């Protein structure tokens, strides 16, 4: 009987270990940067950046890189290229957008202008 209990505990520990190794917290590369939902997240970020920097409006040009991670919702870490709607200046940003699970509510957590 004790062997069965030990075996069951070992199975539980193995299952937990598998859960830890696939633990949310690791940012997983986004394979399809043109996925409509990823584009929606990037457009949201660009819109929020535009509001915050009070310059010419920005438009999403491309999503250059990205990963996502589960953190009480999904955190998207993207590198985006934008273009000013007047003048055509290209600006690049690293952005972090958090999306609440189930509701689709989004929040721009951070953005940083980068030279690339």
SULLIN-V325149 format. One record per backbone hydrogen bond with DSSP energy under -0.5 kcal/mol. CO is the residue of the C=O (numbers start at 1). NH is the residue of the N-H. If there is no record, write none. Layout:
CO;NH  CO;NH
This chain:
1;5  2;6  3;7  4;8  5;9  6;10  7;11  8;12  9;13  10;14  11;15  12;16  13;17  14;18  15;19  16;20  17;21  18;22  20;23  23;26  25;27  26;28  28;68  29;31  31;33  32;35  35;39  36;40  37;41  38;42  39;43  40;44  41;45  42;46  43;47  44;48  45;49  46;50  47;51  48;52  49;53  50;54  50;55  57;85  59;83  62;64  62;81  65;79  66;30  67;77  68;28  69;71  69;75  73;71  74;76  74;99  75;69  75;77  76;78  76;97  77;67  78;80  78;95  79;64  79;65  80;93  81;61  81;62  82;91  83;59  84;88  85;87  89;84  89;91  91;82  92;114  93;80  93;95  94;112  95;78  96;109  96;110  97;76  98;107  99;74  100;104  101;103  105;100  107;98  107;109  110;96  112;94  114;92  114;116
